[in-house]
Amino acid sequence: MTKKKATKKKVTKSTAKKKKTSKKKTTRTTSTHKLKPGMVFEYDPAPESSAVVSIKKKYELFIDGAWVAPESGKYLNNENPATEESLGKFAIGNEKDIDKAVKAARKAYEGEWGKMSGKDRGKYLFRIARILQERAREFAVLETLDGGKPIKESRDVDIPLAAAHFFYNAGWADKLEYVYPGKDVKSIGVCGQIIPWNFPLLMAAWKIAPALACGNTVVLKPAEQTPLTALLLAEVCQEAGLPKGVVNIVTGEGPTGAALVDHKDVNKVAFTGSTDIGKLIAKNIGHTNKKLTLELGGKSANIIFADAAIDQAIEGIINGIYFNQGHVCCAGSRLLVEESVHDIVVKKLKKRMSSLRVGDPMDKNTDIGAINHKEQLVKIKEMVAQAKKGGADFHQADVKVPRKGYYHAPCFFDNCSTSDMIVRDEVFGPVLSIMTFRTPEEAIVKANDTQYGLAAGIWSEKGSKVHQVAGGLKAGVIWANTYNKFDPTSPFGGYKESGFGREGGRHGLLPYLEVK
C-alpha cells in the first residue's frame, strides 16, 4: 500500500509540474498584439522579377516562319502603362506586309498543313500548349509589363487559360466529324484575326487554337498597345516546329487591321474589340462571301437577390469589375440589388473597396493595376466627370494611387436610373453603376435594358429563381453565384450589339468549318 501511495504521489507531482509548465507556455503564446478597430497593416512590397524576360529593342513581323522588316520601315514605340517607360519598338505593317502574310498562309494551307491529318495537327497544338506551360512565368511577366494588369491575374488566370485552350482544341483536331454529327465538315482556308489589348495572349489562343485544330491557317493582328505576348507566341510556334506560314503575326495600327479584313484571299474574319469597329467590319465584308464572328462590347448586369450569400456576392462584384480594372468586355459594370438588401450591400462594398491595393502590377499584393494606355484613362475620367453631373451618388475608394503611370481608383455610382449615361455606355474601367429592383421580373427588365447582351451574373440560394431569371436574360453567358469564370470547354459570345458567333467549346469550332 505504501509503495502504491508513493507512486501515486509522484504521478501527481509530475502532472502538476506539466500543467504548470503548460500554463506558462500558453501565457507566452497568447500574449499577442491586439489590433485596434480600423487598423490595417500594409504588406511589404513583393515584386515579381522582370529578369525572366528579355525584351528586344525592336520587333519585326513574323511572316512565313521568319522575322521580316516591315515594307514601310516604320516602327511604333511600346509603353509600360505602369511606369510610362518604353518597352521597345514594334513594326507597323501595311497592305504589302498583309499581302505577304496572307500569301504565306495560303501556301501553307494548300501545301503541308492542308494535307496533314488531324492527328498530326493535334500534336503541334499539344506542343504549343506544353511550351506555354513551361514558359508560363515568362509570358505572365511580359503580359503584365505590356498590359498593366496585376501579375497574379496574368499568372493565375490568363496564361493557364491560354494553354488550356490549346490543349482542349488539340483534342478536337482528329475528331472533327463529331463537331456536327451527321454532317461533313472541312476547313475554310485563311483566317484573318484581330485581337484587343485587354487579354492579349488569351484572345490569341481563343482564335488561333480552334482555327488550327480545324485545319486552317492564320494571319493575326494584335492590338498596337499590347503586341509583346503575341510576338512571343510566334517564337513558341517556331519552337514547336509548326510549319512555315501556318501562323503569321503582323503588328500595326488600325490601317493594318483594315488591310487584313479587306484582303480578297482571306476566307474568315474574327474580331474582338469595340462595337463601332465591329459594325464597320461587318459593313465592309457584307458584300463578300467571307465568314465573320464578332465579340464586341458589353454592359453586363450582376444581379443580387436578398436571399444571396451577401459576402460571397461582394467578392463576385469585386472580381467582376475591379480586379481586372474593368478591362473585361463582360465586366459586371451594372449592379442590380434587391431593394431590401441595398444598404447592407453598399456598406459591405465600400468596406471591401477600401482594402483594395492599387499600384505596381508587378507586385504580387496588387489588386488593381494600371489602365492600359493614356487615351483610355482620359476617356474613363471624362465619363466619370460627366456622370457626376447627374443625380447619382458617387463614391470612390480612399486608396493610394501611384503618381506615375496610368491609374484610376475604383469607384461606383449609386441610386442610378436606367437612362443615366454611366449605366448605358461601356466605360471599360473600374467604374460601377448601382440600381435597385423589387421583383425578379423587374430585375430581368432592367438587365435587358441595354443595347448589349454579352454576360450576366445571378446571385441567389434558390436554383429555381436562378433558372427563371436566366431564362429571361438576353445575354450570351450567365454565371450563377460566381462571376468571370472561364473554361475552354464552354462557349463564350454575345447577343445584340455584343456581337455574334461563339469562341470556346464545340461551338467555337463551328465558325472555322464549312458544313455540308
C-alpha positions as CSV (number, residue, x, y, z in Angstrom):
1,M,0.0,0.0,0.0
2,T,2.8,2.4,1.0
3,K,4.5,1.8,-2.4
4,K,1.4,2.4,-4.3
5,K,0.7,5.7,-2.4
6,A,4.3,6.9,-3.2
7,T,3.8,6.1,-6.8
8,K,0.6,7.9,-6.9
9,K,2.2,10.9,-5.2
10,K,4.9,11.0,-7.8
11,V,2.4,11.0,-10.6
12,T,0.5,13.8,-9.0
13,K,3.6,16.0,-8.7
14,S,4.7,15.2,-12.3
15,T,1.2,16.1,-13.6
16,A,1.2,19.3,-11.6
17,K,4.5,20.3,-13.0
18,K,3.4,19.6,-16.5
19,K,0.3,21.7,-16.0
20,K,2.3,24.5,-14.5
21,T,4.7,24.4,-17.5
22,S,1.9,24.2,-19.9
23,K,0.2,27.2,-18.3
24,K,3.3,29.3,-18.7
25,K,3.7,28.4,-22.4
26,T,0.1,29.2,-23.0
27,T,0.5,32.6,-21.4
28,R,3.5,33.4,-23.5
29,T,1.8,32.2,-26.7
30,T,-1.4,34.1,-26.3
31,S,0.4,37.3,-25.4
32,T,0.0,38.9,-28.8
33,H,-0.6,42.4,-30.1
34,K,-4.2,43.3,-30.4
35,L,-5.4,45.2,-33.5
36,K,-7.3,48.3,-32.8
37,P,-10.6,48.9,-34.8
38,G,-9.8,50.2,-38.2
39,M,-6.1,49.4,-38.1
40,V,-4.8,47.9,-41.3
41,F,-1.2,46.6,-41.8
42,E,0.3,47.2,-45.2
43,Y,2.1,44.3,-46.9
44,D,5.7,44.7,-47.7
45,P,6.4,45.0,-51.5
46,A,6.6,41.6,-53.2
47,P,7.6,42.4,-56.8
48,E,7.9,39.7,-59.4
49,S,11.3,39.9,-61.1
50,S,11.3,41.0,-64.7
51,A,14.7,39.4,-65.3
52,V,12.9,36.3,-66.6
53,V,12.0,38.1,-69.9
54,S,14.3,39.6,-72.5
55,I,12.7,42.5,-74.3
56,K,14.1,43.4,-77.6
57,K,14.8,47.0,-78.7
58,K,13.0,46.4,-81.9
59,Y,10.5,43.7,-83.1
60,E,9.9,42.7,-86.7
61,L,6.9,41.0,-88.4
62,F,6.5,37.2,-88.2
63,I,5.7,36.1,-91.7
64,D,6.2,32.6,-93.3
65,G,8.1,31.3,-90.3
66,A,10.6,34.1,-90.3
67,W,11.1,37.6,-88.8
68,V,11.0,40.2,-91.5
69,A,11.3,44.0,-91.6
70,P,8.1,46.0,-92.5
71,E,7.8,47.3,-96.0
72,S,7.2,50.8,-94.6
73,G,10.4,50.8,-92.5
74,K,8.3,52.3,-89.7
75,Y,8.1,51.3,-86.0
76,L,5.9,52.3,-83.1
77,N,7.1,52.8,-79.6
78,N,5.6,50.4,-77.0
79,E,5.0,51.6,-73.4
80,N,4.7,50.1,-69.9
81,P,1.4,51.7,-68.6
82,A,2.5,51.4,-65.0
83,T,5.7,53.4,-65.4
84,E,5.3,55.1,-68.8
85,E,8.7,53.7,-69.8
86,S,9.5,52.3,-73.2
87,L,9.2,48.6,-73.8
88,G,10.9,48.7,-77.2
89,K,9.5,49.3,-80.7
90,F,7.5,47.1,-82.9
91,A,6.9,47.1,-86.7
92,I,4.0,48.8,-88.4
93,G,2.7,46.5,-91.1
94,N,1.0,47.9,-94.2
95,E,-1.0,46.4,-97.1
96,K,2.1,44.8,-98.7
97,D,3.0,43.1,-95.4
98,I,-0.5,41.8,-95.0
99,D,-0.4,40.5,-98.6
100,K,2.8,38.7,-97.9
101,A,1.4,37.1,-94.8
102,V,-1.8,36.0,-96.5
103,K,0.1,34.5,-99.4
104,A,2.3,32.6,-96.9
105,A,-0.8,31.4,-95.1
106,R,-2.4,30.3,-98.4
107,K,0.7,28.4,-99.5
108,A,0.8,26.6,-96.1
109,Y,-2.9,25.8,-96.3
110,E,-2.7,24.4,-99.8
111,G,0.5,22.6,-99.0
112,E,1.8,20.8,-96.0
113,W,-0.7,21.9,-93.4
114,G,-3.8,21.4,-95.5
115,K,-2.8,17.9,-96.3
116,M,-1.8,17.0,-92.8
117,S,-4.0,14.6,-90.8
118,G,-6.0,15.8,-87.8
119,K,-3.9,13.6,-85.5
120,D,-0.7,15.2,-86.6
121,R,-2.1,18.8,-86.4
122,G,-3.2,17.9,-82.8
123,K,0.4,17.1,-82.0
124,Y,1.5,20.6,-82.9
125,L,-1.2,22.1,-80.7
126,F,-0.2,19.9,-77.8
127,R,3.4,21.0,-78.2
128,I,2.4,24.7,-78.2
129,A,0.3,24.1,-75.1
130,R,3.1,22.4,-73.2
131,I,5.6,25.1,-74.2
132,L,3.2,27.8,-72.9
133,Q,3.1,25.9,-69.6
134,E,6.9,25.6,-69.5
135,R,7.3,29.3,-70.2
136,A,4.3,30.5,-68.2
137,R,6.3,32.7,-65.9
138,E,7.9,34.5,-68.8
139,F,4.5,35.0,-70.5
140,A,2.9,36.3,-67.3
141,V,5.6,38.9,-66.6
142,L,5.5,40.1,-70.2
143,E,1.7,40.3,-70.2
144,T,1.8,42.4,-67.0
145,L,4.6,44.7,-68.2
146,D,2.8,45.3,-71.5
147,G,-0.8,45.4,-70.4
148,G,-0.8,46.8,-66.8
149,K,-2.8,44.0,-65.2
150,P,-1.8,42.6,-61.9
151,I,0.8,39.8,-62.1
152,K,-1.4,37.5,-60.1
153,E,-4.1,37.7,-62.7
154,S,-1.7,37.1,-65.6
155,R,0.0,34.3,-63.7
156,D,-3.1,32.6,-62.3
157,V,-5.8,33.2,-65.0
158,D,-4.6,34.4,-68.4
159,I,-1.6,32.2,-69.1
160,P,-3.1,28.9,-67.7
161,L,-6.3,29.5,-69.7
162,A,-4.4,30.2,-72.9
163,A,-2.5,26.9,-72.5
164,A,-5.8,25.2,-71.7
165,H,-7.4,26.4,-74.9
166,F,-4.6,24.9,-77.0
167,F,-4.8,21.6,-75.0
168,Y,-8.6,21.5,-75.5
169,N,-8.6,22.2,-79.2
170,A,-5.7,19.8,-79.8
171,G,-8.1,17.1,-78.6
172,W,-10.6,18.1,-81.3
173,A,-8.2,18.1,-84.2
174,D,-8.7,14.4,-85.1
175,K,-12.4,14.3,-84.0
176,L,-13.9,17.0,-86.2
177,E,-16.6,14.6,-87.6
178,Y,-18.2,14.8,-84.1
179,V,-18.4,18.6,-84.1
180,Y,-21.5,18.5,-86.2
181,P,-22.8,14.9,-86.1
182,G,-24.4,13.7,-89.3
183,K,-22.7,16.3,-91.4
184,D,-19.5,16.5,-93.3
185,V,-17.1,19.3,-92.3
186,K,-13.9,20.7,-93.8
187,S,-11.6,23.6,-93.1
188,I,-12.2,27.1,-94.5
189,G,-8.8,28.4,-95.6
190,V,-7.0,31.5,-94.5
191,C,-8.3,33.2,-91.3
192,G,-7.7,36.9,-90.5
193,Q,-7.9,37.5,-86.8
194,I,-7.8,40.8,-84.9
195,I,-7.5,40.8,-81.1
196,P,-7.8,43.6,-78.4
197,W,-5.4,44.8,-75.7
198,N,-7.3,43.6,-72.6
199,F,-6.4,39.9,-72.9
200,P,-3.6,39.7,-75.5
201,L,-2.4,36.2,-75.2
202,L,-5.7,34.6,-74.1
203,M,-7.6,36.2,-77.1
204,A,-4.8,35.0,-79.4
205,A,-5.3,31.4,-78.0
206,W,-9.1,31.7,-78.3
207,K,-8.7,32.4,-82.0
208,I,-5.6,30.6,-83.2
209,A,-6.2,27.2,-81.4
210,P,-9.6,26.4,-82.9
211,A,-8.5,27.7,-86.4
212,L,-5.5,25.4,-86.4
213,A,-7.4,22.4,-85.0
214,C,-9.8,22.7,-87.9
215,G,-7.0,22.7,-90.5
216,N,-7.0,26.4,-91.3
217,T,-4.0,28.9,-91.4
218,V,-3.9,32.2,-89.6
219,V,-2.8,35.8,-90.0
220,L,-3.1,37.5,-86.6
221,K,-3.1,41.2,-85.9
222,P,-2.6,42.0,-82.2
223,A,-3.6,45.3,-80.6
224,E,-1.0,48.1,-81.1
225,Q,-0.9,48.7,-77.3
226,T,0.0,45.1,-76.4
227,P,1.9,43.2,-79.1
228,L,4.6,41.5,-77.0
229,T,3.0,38.3,-75.9
230,A,1.6,37.6,-79.4
231,L,5.2,38.0,-80.7
232,L,6.5,35.7,-78.0
233,L,3.8,33.2,-79.1
234,A,5.4,33.3,-82.6
235,E,8.6,32.2,-81.0
236,V,6.7,29.3,-79.4
237,C,5.3,28.3,-82.8
238,Q,8.9,28.2,-84.1
239,E,10.0,26.2,-81.0
240,A,7.1,23.7,-81.6
241,G,8.2,23.2,-85.2
242,L,5.0,24.5,-86.6
243,P,5.3,24.5,-90.5
244,K,6.1,27.9,-92.1
245,G,3.1,30.1,-92.9
246,V,0.6,28.3,-90.7
247,V,0.7,31.2,-88.2
248,N,1.7,34.7,-89.2
249,I,1.7,37.7,-86.9
250,V,1.6,41.3,-88.4
251,T,1.7,44.1,-85.9
252,G,0.5,47.6,-86.6
253,E,-2.4,50.1,-86.0
254,G,-5.9,50.4,-87.4
255,P,-4.9,50.5,-91.1
256,T,-3.1,47.2,-90.7
257,G,-6.2,45.6,-89.4
258,A,-8.3,47.1,-92.1
259,A,-5.9,45.7,-94.8
260,L,-6.3,42.3,-93.3
261,V,-10.1,42.5,-93.2
262,D,-10.3,43.8,-96.8
263,H,-7.8,41.3,-98.3
264,K,-9.5,39.3,-101.0
265,D,-7.9,36.0,-100.2
266,V,-9.0,35.9,-96.6
267,N,-11.8,33.4,-96.0
268,K,-12.7,34.1,-92.4
269,V,-12.5,37.2,-90.2
270,A,-12.6,37.0,-86.4
271,F,-12.6,40.3,-84.5
272,T,-12.7,41.1,-80.8
273,G,-12.9,44.8,-79.9
274,S,-15.2,47.8,-79.8
275,T,-18.7,47.7,-81.1
276,D,-18.1,50.7,-83.5
277,I,-15.2,48.9,-85.2
278,G,-17.2,45.7,-85.3
279,K,-20.0,47.4,-87.1
280,L,-17.6,48.9,-89.6
281,I,-16.0,45.5,-90.3
282,A,-19.5,43.9,-90.8
283,K,-20.4,46.6,-93.3
284,N,-17.1,46.3,-95.2
285,I,-17.3,42.5,-95.7
286,G,-21.1,42.3,-96.1
287,H,-20.8,42.1,-99.9
288,T,-18.3,39.3,-99.8
289,N,-18.5,35.6,-99.0
290,K,-16.2,35.8,-96.0
291,K,-17.3,34.2,-92.8
292,L,-17.4,36.6,-89.8
293,T,-17.5,36.3,-86.0
294,L,-17.6,39.4,-83.7
295,E,-17.1,39.6,-80.0
296,L,-17.8,43.3,-79.1
297,G,-18.6,45.5,-76.1
298,G,-20.8,44.8,-73.1
299,K,-22.6,46.4,-70.2
300,S,-23.2,43.3,-68.2
301,A,-25.6,43.1,-65.2
302,N,-24.7,41.5,-61.9
303,I,-28.0,40.7,-60.1
304,I,-28.1,40.2,-56.3
305,F,-31.2,38.9,-54.6
306,A,-31.9,39.3,-50.9
307,D,-31.5,35.5,-50.3
308,A,-28.0,35.5,-51.8
309,A,-24.8,34.9,-49.7
310,I,-24.0,38.6,-49.5
311,D,-20.3,38.3,-48.5
312,Q,-19.8,35.9,-51.4
313,A,-21.6,38.2,-53.8
314,I,-19.4,41.2,-52.7
315,E,-16.4,39.2,-53.8
316,G,-18.2,38.5,-57.0
317,I,-18.7,42.2,-57.6
318,I,-15.1,43.0,-56.8
319,N,-13.9,40.2,-59.1
320,G,-16.4,41.2,-61.9
321,I,-15.4,44.8,-62.2
322,Y,-12.4,45.9,-60.1
323,F,-9.7,43.1,-60.1
324,N,-9.5,43.4,-63.9
325,Q,-9.6,47.3,-63.8
326,G,-12.9,46.9,-65.7
327,H,-10.9,45.9,-68.7
328,V,-13.2,43.0,-69.5
329,C,-15.8,43.2,-72.1
330,C,-18.1,41.1,-69.9
331,A,-17.3,43.1,-66.7
332,G,-20.2,43.3,-64.3
333,S,-20.3,47.0,-64.6
334,R,-24.1,47.3,-63.8
335,L,-25.0,46.1,-60.3
336,L,-28.7,45.3,-59.7
337,V,-29.5,44.8,-56.0
338,E,-32.8,43.8,-54.5
339,E,-34.1,46.8,-52.6
340,S,-34.3,45.2,-49.2
341,V,-30.6,44.5,-49.1
342,H,-29.4,47.5,-50.9
343,D,-28.0,49.3,-47.9
344,I,-26.1,46.4,-46.5
345,V,-24.6,45.5,-49.9
346,V,-23.4,49.1,-50.4
347,K,-22.0,49.2,-46.9
348,K,-20.1,46.0,-47.3
349,L,-18.9,47.0,-50.8
350,K,-17.5,50.3,-49.5
351,K,-15.6,48.4,-46.8
352,R,-14.2,45.9,-49.2
353,M,-13.2,48.5,-51.7
354,S,-11.2,50.3,-49.0
355,S,-9.0,47.3,-48.6
356,L,-8.1,47.0,-52.3
357,R,-4.5,47.8,-53.2
358,V,-3.9,49.9,-56.3
359,G,-0.3,50.1,-57.6
360,D,2.6,48.3,-59.2
361,P,1.1,45.5,-61.4
362,M,4.3,43.5,-60.9
363,D,3.7,43.4,-57.1
364,K,2.1,40.1,-56.1
365,N,0.0,42.0,-53.5
366,T,-1.6,44.4,-56.0
367,D,-5.3,44.0,-56.6
368,I,-5.8,46.7,-59.2
369,G,-3.1,47.5,-61.7
370,A,-2.7,50.2,-64.4
371,I,-5.1,51.4,-67.0
372,N,-3.7,50.0,-70.3
373,H,-3.0,53.3,-72.0
374,K,-3.3,57.1,-71.5
375,E,-6.1,57.5,-74.0
376,Q,-8.2,55.0,-72.2
377,L,-7.6,56.7,-68.8
378,V,-8.6,60.1,-70.2
379,K,-11.8,58.5,-71.5
380,I,-12.6,57.0,-68.1
381,K,-12.0,60.3,-66.3
382,E,-14.2,62.2,-68.8
383,M,-17.1,59.7,-68.4
384,V,-16.8,59.8,-64.6
385,A,-16.8,63.6,-64.6
386,Q,-19.8,63.7,-66.9
387,A,-21.7,61.2,-64.7
388,K,-21.0,63.2,-61.6
389,K,-23.2,66.0,-63.0
390,G,-26.2,63.6,-62.9
391,G,-28.2,62.7,-59.8
392,A,-26.5,59.5,-58.8
393,D,-24.4,59.3,-55.6
394,F,-20.7,59.0,-56.2
395,H,-18.2,57.0,-54.1
396,Q,-14.6,56.4,-54.7
397,A,-12.4,54.2,-52.6
398,D,-9.9,56.1,-50.4
399,V,-6.8,54.2,-51.7
400,K,-3.3,55.2,-52.6
401,V,-2.8,55.7,-56.3
402,P,0.7,56.0,-57.8
403,R,1.6,59.4,-59.2
404,K,3.4,57.9,-62.2
405,G,1.7,55.7,-64.6
406,Y,-2.0,55.4,-65.7
407,Y,-4.1,54.6,-62.7
408,H,-7.7,55.1,-61.6
409,A,-9.1,54.3,-58.1
410,P,-12.1,52.0,-58.0
411,C,-15.4,53.8,-57.7
412,F,-19.2,53.5,-58.1
413,F,-22.4,55.5,-58.8
414,D,-25.3,54.5,-56.5
415,N,-29.1,55.1,-57.0
416,C,-28.7,55.3,-60.7
417,S,-31.6,55.3,-63.2
418,T,-31.6,53.2,-66.4
419,S,-31.3,56.4,-68.5
420,D,-28.0,57.5,-67.0
421,M,-25.0,57.6,-69.3
422,I,-22.9,55.7,-66.8
423,V,-25.5,52.9,-66.9
424,R,-25.8,52.7,-70.7
425,D,-22.3,53.3,-72.1
426,E,-19.4,51.0,-71.7
427,V,-16.7,52.7,-69.6
428,F,-14.0,49.9,-69.8
429,G,-12.6,51.0,-66.4
430,P,-13.1,50.3,-62.7
431,V,-16.4,52.2,-62.6
432,L,-19.6,50.5,-61.3
433,S,-23.2,51.7,-61.5
434,I,-25.8,50.5,-59.0
435,M,-29.6,50.3,-59.3
436,T,-32.3,48.5,-57.2
437,F,-35.2,46.2,-58.1
438,R,-38.1,44.7,-56.1
439,T,-39.1,41.6,-58.1
440,P,-37.3,39.1,-60.4
441,E,-39.4,40.4,-63.3
442,E,-38.1,44.0,-62.7
443,A,-34.6,42.7,-62.5
444,I,-34.9,41.0,-65.9
445,V,-36.4,44.1,-67.5
446,K,-33.6,46.3,-66.1
447,A,-30.9,43.9,-67.0
448,N,-32.1,43.6,-70.6
449,D,-32.5,47.4,-71.0
450,T,-29.2,47.8,-72.9
451,Q,-28.0,47.6,-76.5
452,Y,-25.5,44.9,-75.3
453,G,-26.0,41.3,-74.4
454,L,-22.7,39.7,-73.5
455,A,-22.9,38.4,-70.0
456,A,-24.7,38.5,-66.6
457,G,-24.4,37.2,-63.1
458,I,-27.2,35.9,-60.8
459,W,-26.8,35.6,-57.0
460,S,-29.4,33.6,-55.1
461,E,-29.7,30.5,-52.9
462,K,-32.7,29.3,-54.9
463,G,-31.9,27.3,-58.0
464,S,-35.5,27.8,-59.4
465,K,-35.1,31.6,-59.2
466,V,-31.7,31.4,-60.9
467,H,-33.2,29.4,-63.8
468,Q,-36.2,31.7,-64.0
469,V,-34.1,34.8,-64.3
470,A,-31.5,33.3,-66.6
471,G,-34.3,32.2,-69.0
472,G,-35.4,35.8,-69.3
473,L,-32.0,37.4,-69.7
474,K,-30.7,38.3,-73.2
475,A,-27.1,37.5,-72.6
476,G,-24.7,35.0,-74.1
477,V,-23.0,34.0,-70.9
478,I,-24.7,33.7,-67.5
479,W,-23.0,32.9,-64.2
480,A,-24.8,31.7,-61.1
481,N,-23.3,32.6,-57.7
482,T,-20.0,33.5,-59.3
483,Y,-18.6,35.8,-62.0
484,N,-15.9,35.9,-64.6
485,K,-15.2,32.2,-64.6
486,F,-14.0,30.8,-67.9
487,D,-13.4,27.3,-69.2
488,P,-12.2,26.3,-72.7
489,T,-15.0,23.7,-72.9
490,S,-17.7,26.4,-72.5
491,P,-18.7,28.7,-75.4
492,F,-18.4,32.5,-75.0
493,G,-20.2,35.2,-77.0
494,G,-23.0,37.7,-77.1
495,Y,-26.3,38.9,-78.5
496,K,-27.4,42.2,-79.9
497,E,-24.5,44.7,-80.2
498,S,-22.2,42.4,-78.3
499,G,-21.6,40.5,-81.5
500,F,-22.3,37.1,-82.8
501,G,-20.6,33.7,-83.0
502,R,-19.0,31.8,-80.2
503,E,-15.5,31.1,-79.0
504,G,-14.6,28.1,-76.8
505,G,-16.2,24.7,-76.6
506,R,-17.6,22.7,-79.6
507,H,-19.4,25.9,-80.6
508,G,-16.1,27.7,-81.1
509,L,-15.0,25.3,-83.8
510,L,-18.0,25.8,-86.0
511,P,-17.0,29.3,-87.3
512,Y,-13.8,27.7,-88.6
513,L,-15.5,24.9,-90.6
514,E,-17.6,24.5,-93.7
515,V,-20.5,22.3,-93.0
516,K,-22.1,20.2,-95.8
